[in-house]
Amino acid sequence: MRSIGRLLAALLLLSAGVPSLQAATLAQKVQEHTFANGLKLLVVERPGAPVFSAYLTVGVGAVHETSNDRGVAHLLEHLRFKGTETIGIRDYRQEQPLLKDIELTGSELDRLRNESKPDPRTIAALEQKLAGLQERHTQLVIKDEFAQIYARNGAVGYNAFTSKDLTSYIVSLPANKLELWASLEADRMRNSVLREFYTERDVVMEERRRSYDSDADGLLYESLLATAFTVHPYRNPIIGWPTDIANLSPAVTRSFMERYYSPVNTVIALVGAVDFAQAVAVVENYFGSIPPGTPIPNITTVEPPQRGEKRVTVEFDAEPRLTVAFHKPTLPARDDYVFDVIDHILSQGRTSRLYRSLVVEQQLATSVRSFGAPGYRYPNLFVIKAIPRHPHTVTEIETALYAELQRLATEPVSEELLVRVRNRLRVDHLRILQSNGGLARMLTFHQSISGDWRYLIDYEEQIASITAEDIQRVAATYLVPANRTVAVLQKKGI
């Protein structure tokens, strides 16, 4: 994923690329309201096309999990599509006792599977019982009713995603469907039912096998994070480790949801043909009476300074590849802005240094790219990935890569290059800001991560103030051997 920082520049230039904002700055156009239960609403009125985009972002993600519930935020993203007491089910009163039987049977099955000497006959009997209960339950379920309702009302882009830091539910709708959106999302927040739990847990297990265990890039990235971070929870995969997923229970999942998926941790952004006063009234009507919930705790675990290079080798039946990561600060540190510029200099586009050197001139690699990862709430990593071009090796790429990083630390970049990078940043960001959804995402992201969407306003000014000396200093400070983690994927038997 490209650095979120690079999605945030040129907001004071919106009038040039987004006519609906006219000559006003973003600071003047964003209207906000905080409700009594802690829910935050951000609105940008764009009275052009009769549509709006809605982002509902809960500031909870994989970083907030513990050893008892790793993977739960991602699983909840799946489960909260299943419906509520009135959506996704034919008869909730008939469903309730069946859900209890399913939970009791599934929990006993999990307990027996974790015994040192499980009885296969007992397990087989319970598996058969659980399958029968789930089959009965299927007869009561209305599949994908949330999505069906939205589709019937002209919605597009209905989706959700979970990251290390937050979870977002997104959709775009006709302007006259604001109340429908509020009623559906408030119902989801207040009355979500974790139905089809064990079925969906199996789906996530299969997703993990497909995206990590059986995928070269996923496996290497997961190994990189687990090596680069010693204690910080950024080391854990969003999807969870296999045993984490297998041992998630309905009770633990429900407890996590009821604590954190609540107004005090939620930011809503509505961008498009929306009237602010109407939006406040509608959101108050549907969300206002929901209890605040428990504020998400700050992660007190601090990753200790790295005191030497770390390396990990992963064997897999795929072509070799290299990933190198360096610890770095996150927003709002000035050095995080500098890394946005460094990222562009090194790997964004065919004229970037790494592409030109490794791919074009030396022909050592077929591809190379850099990005910030894995999250943005806490200090993170600057990551560089490259794939060798046959017959060249990972070692050759690594040597050439470090030469370019050393050059960045010792040779000042030209003012011409800095101007070109700033212009590219502006163009990239304006493309995203032309969409209602792009702006809504950025507003909820920064309100959730940094506590104030206004972080966006001075981004262009910060980027414009970065000097060649800043780039040299940051490269010499962070892009050094003692601060790097190297993950190499090689074929089995080599």
Sequence and secondary structure as in RCSB ss.txt:
>XXXX:A:sequence
MRSIGRLLAALLLLSAGVPSLQAATLAQKVQEHTFANGLKLLVVERPGAPVFSAYLTVGVGAVHETSNDRGVAHL
LEHLRFKGTETIGIRDYRQEQPLLKDIELTGSELDRLRNESKPDPRTIAALEQKLAGLQERHTQLVIKDEFAQIY
ARNGAVGYNAFTSKDLTSYIVSLPANKLELWASLEADRMRNSVLREFYTERDVVMEERRRSYDSDADGLLYESLL
ATAFTVHPYRNPIIGWPTDIANLSPAVTRSFMERYYSPVNTVIALVGAVDFAQAVAVVENYFGSIPPGTPIPNIT
TVEPPQRGEKRVTVEFDAEPRLTVAFHKPTLPARDDYVFDVIDHILSQGRTSRLYRSLVVEQQLATSVRSFGAPG
YRYPNLFVIKAIPRHPHTVTEIETALYAELQRLATEPVSEELLVRVRNRLRVDHLRILQSNGGLARMLTFHQSIS
GDWRYLIDYEEQIASITAEDIQRVAATYLVPANRTVAVLQKKGI
>XXXX:A:secstr
   GGGGS  GGGHHHH GGGTT  HHHHEEEEE TTS EEEEEE  SSSEEEEEEEES  GGG  TTTTTHHHH
HHHHTTS  SSSSBS HHHHHHHHHHHHHHHHHHHHHHTSSS  HHHHHHHHHHHHHHHHHHHTTB TTHHHHHH
HHTT EEEEEEE SS EEEEEEEEGGGHHHHHHHHHHHHHH   TTHHHHHHHHHHHHIIIIIT HHHHHHHHHH
HHH SSSGGGS TT  HHHHHT  HHHHHHHHHHHSSGGGEEEEEEES  HHHHHHHHHHHHTTS          
       S EEEEEE SS  EEEEEEEE  TTSHHHHHHHHHHHHHHSSTTSHHIIIIIIIS  EEEEEEEEES 
SSS EEEEEEEEE TT  HHHHHHHHHHHHHHHHHS   HHHHHHHHHHHHHHHHHHHTSHHHHHHHHHHHHHHT
S GGGGTTHHHHHHT  HHHHHHHHHHHSSGGGEEEEEEE TT 
